[in-house]
Amino acid sequence: MSPGTEGPPGGSPVRPTEDPPVRGVVRGRGEVGRWAGEPELPPELPREETMPVRVLIVDDHPAFRRALAAALKLVATVEVVGEAGGGLAATAQAEALGPDVVLMDLSMPDLDGIAAMRRIHERRPGLPVVILTAHADPGIEKEARAAGASGFLAKGLPLEELVAVLHSAAEGATSSVP
């Protein structure tokens, strides 16, 4: 029997049934990452003293949206209050659910992220919207910032960095992580 596969006395050997976990949000187009356990948070976010940031996740790719929500639900300082698959649903949910931050993709079929952000700001001025996109381009970032984005992030960044940006946005800061 190989090391690490011994089972309980008199029982069957224990064999790993899952692939090793992948760190990150997305590794490539359409490839969803997974997280193992709860990520470590930056030292400036002590769990006991920080109120959870209420986040609405908006992305038109259901697998990515679910993976991101599952990962953020492992973080004690983040509360996922809702998910939306497009810009129109995002505008309604941002008003109905009262999130502290909206985490939104740019490319969506019904209403793109920038147009959705503008509508959200018409109804809830000052609500931080952080863009999380596969299109991390300086020109697109400039357009998103001009429309009121509090953050502009590239998909694939470490979860710890995403959590730090969500907290900063909730406190009124702006951020970019390529």
C-alpha positions as CSV (number, residue, x, y, z in Angstrom):
1,M,0.0,0.0,0.0
2,S,1.4,3.4,-0.9
3,P,1.9,6.1,1.7
4,G,-1.2,8.2,2.4
5,T,-3.6,5.6,1.3
6,E,-4.0,3.6,4.5
7,G,-7.6,3.5,5.7
8,P,-9.1,2.8,9.1
9,P,-8.2,-0.5,10.8
10,G,-10.1,-3.3,9.0
11,G,-11.4,-0.8,6.4
12,S,-10.7,-0.1,2.8
13,P,-7.7,2.0,1.7
14,V,-8.4,5.7,1.2
15,R,-7.6,7.0,-2.2
16,P,-7.8,10.6,-3.5
17,T,-10.9,11.0,-5.6
18,E,-10.4,14.6,-6.8
19,D,-7.8,16.4,-8.8
20,P,-5.6,18.8,-6.8
21,P,-7.3,22.2,-6.4
22,V,-6.5,25.0,-8.8
23,R,-5.9,28.5,-7.4
24,G,-7.5,31.4,-9.2
25,V,-10.7,32.4,-10.9
26,V,-10.2,31.5,-14.5
27,R,-7.0,30.0,-16.1
28,G,-8.1,30.4,-19.7
29,R,-11.1,31.0,-21.8
30,G,-13.9,28.8,-20.4
31,E,-11.7,27.0,-17.9
32,V,-13.1,27.5,-14.4
33,G,-10.7,27.3,-11.4
34,R,-11.5,25.9,-8.0
35,W,-10.3,26.8,-4.5
36,A,-9.3,24.5,-1.7
37,G,-10.3,25.6,1.8
38,E,-10.7,29.2,2.9
39,P,-8.1,31.5,1.5
40,E,-5.9,33.6,3.7
41,L,-7.0,37.2,3.9
42,P,-4.6,40.1,3.8
43,P,-3.6,41.3,7.3
44,E,-5.5,44.5,7.0
45,L,-8.8,42.5,7.0
46,P,-9.1,40.9,10.4
47,R,-12.0,38.5,10.4
48,E,-13.3,39.4,13.9
49,E,-13.4,43.2,13.3
50,T,-14.6,43.4,9.7
51,M,-18.3,43.4,8.8
52,P,-18.9,41.2,5.7
53,V,-19.0,43.1,2.4
54,R,-22.3,42.3,0.7
55,V,-21.6,41.5,-3.0
56,L,-23.8,41.0,-6.1
57,I,-22.0,38.9,-8.7
58,V,-22.8,39.6,-12.4
59,D,-21.5,37.4,-15.2
60,D,-23.2,35.8,-18.1
61,H,-21.2,32.6,-17.8
62,P,-23.1,30.5,-15.3
63,A,-20.2,28.1,-14.5
64,F,-17.8,31.0,-13.8
65,R,-20.4,32.9,-11.8
66,R,-21.2,29.8,-9.6
67,A,-17.5,29.0,-9.1
68,L,-16.8,32.6,-8.1
69,A,-19.8,32.7,-5.7
70,A,-18.7,29.4,-4.2
71,A,-15.2,30.7,-3.6
72,L,-16.3,34.0,-2.1
73,K,-18.7,32.2,0.2
74,L,-15.7,30.6,1.8
75,V,-14.5,34.0,2.9
76,A,-15.9,35.1,6.2
77,T,-15.6,38.8,5.3
78,V,-17.7,38.5,2.2
79,E,-21.4,37.8,1.8
80,V,-22.7,36.9,-1.6
81,V,-26.2,38.4,-1.6
82,G,-27.1,37.6,-5.2
83,E,-26.1,36.6,-8.7
84,A,-27.2,37.9,-12.1
85,G,-26.6,36.6,-15.5
86,G,-26.8,39.9,-17.4
87,G,-26.9,43.7,-17.1
88,L,-30.7,44.0,-17.0
89,A,-31.0,41.6,-14.1
90,A,-28.0,43.3,-12.4
91,T,-29.8,46.7,-12.4
92,A,-32.9,45.2,-10.8
93,Q,-31.0,43.2,-8.2
94,A,-28.7,46.0,-7.3
95,E,-31.8,48.0,-6.3
96,A,-33.7,45.1,-4.7
97,L,-30.8,43.4,-2.8
98,G,-28.9,46.4,-1.5
99,P,-25.3,45.1,-2.0
100,D,-22.3,47.0,-0.7
101,V,-20.4,46.3,-4.0
102,V,-21.4,45.0,-7.4
103,L,-18.8,42.7,-9.1
104,M,-19.5,42.8,-12.8
105,D,-18.3,41.4,-16.1
106,L,-18.1,43.7,-19.1
107,S,-19.3,41.5,-21.9
108,M,-22.9,40.4,-21.5
109,P,-25.5,39.8,-24.2
110,D,-28.4,41.9,-23.0
111,L,-26.7,45.0,-21.6
112,D,-22.9,45.4,-21.3
113,G,-21.2,46.0,-18.0
114,I,-20.6,49.7,-18.6
115,A,-24.2,50.4,-19.6
116,A,-25.5,48.4,-16.7
117,M,-23.2,50.3,-14.3
118,R,-24.6,53.6,-15.6
119,R,-28.1,52.4,-14.9
120,I,-27.2,51.2,-11.5
121,H,-25.6,54.6,-10.7
122,E,-28.8,56.3,-11.8
123,R,-30.8,54.4,-9.2
124,R,-28.1,54.0,-6.5
125,P,-25.5,56.8,-6.9
126,G,-22.3,55.9,-5.2
127,L,-22.8,52.1,-5.2
128,P,-19.3,50.8,-5.9
129,V,-19.1,48.7,-9.1
130,V,-15.9,46.6,-9.6
131,I,-15.4,45.3,-13.1
132,L,-14.0,41.8,-13.4
133,T,-13.2,41.0,-17.0
134,A,-11.2,38.9,-19.4
135,H,-10.6,42.0,-21.5
136,A,-8.0,43.8,-19.3
137,D,-7.1,46.5,-21.8
138,P,-6.1,50.1,-20.8
139,G,-8.6,51.7,-23.2
140,I,-11.4,49.6,-21.8
141,E,-10.3,50.4,-18.3
142,K,-10.3,54.1,-19.0
143,E,-13.9,53.8,-20.4
144,A,-15.0,51.9,-17.3
145,R,-13.4,54.4,-15.0
146,A,-15.1,57.3,-16.8
147,A,-18.4,55.5,-16.4
148,G,-17.8,55.3,-12.6
149,A,-16.1,51.9,-12.0
150,S,-14.5,51.7,-8.5
151,G,-12.2,48.9,-9.6
152,F,-11.0,47.2,-12.8
153,L,-9.7,43.6,-12.4
154,A,-8.5,40.9,-14.8
155,K,-10.1,37.5,-14.4
156,G,-7.6,35.1,-13.0
157,L,-6.3,37.2,-10.1
158,P,-5.8,35.5,-6.8
159,L,-8.9,35.3,-4.6
160,E,-7.1,37.2,-1.8
161,E,-6.5,40.2,-4.1
162,L,-10.1,40.1,-5.2
163,V,-11.3,40.1,-1.6
164,A,-9.0,43.0,-0.8
165,V,-10.4,45.1,-3.7
166,L,-14.0,44.3,-2.7
167,H,-13.3,45.6,0.8
168,S,-11.5,48.7,-0.5
169,A,-14.3,49.5,-2.9
170,A,-16.9,49.1,-0.1
171,E,-14.8,51.7,1.8
172,G,-14.8,54.1,-1.1
173,A,-11.3,53.4,-2.6
174,T,-10.6,52.6,-6.2
175,S,-8.4,49.8,-7.4
176,S,-6.8,48.1,-10.5
177,V,-5.2,44.8,-10.7
178,P,-4.0,43.6,-14.1
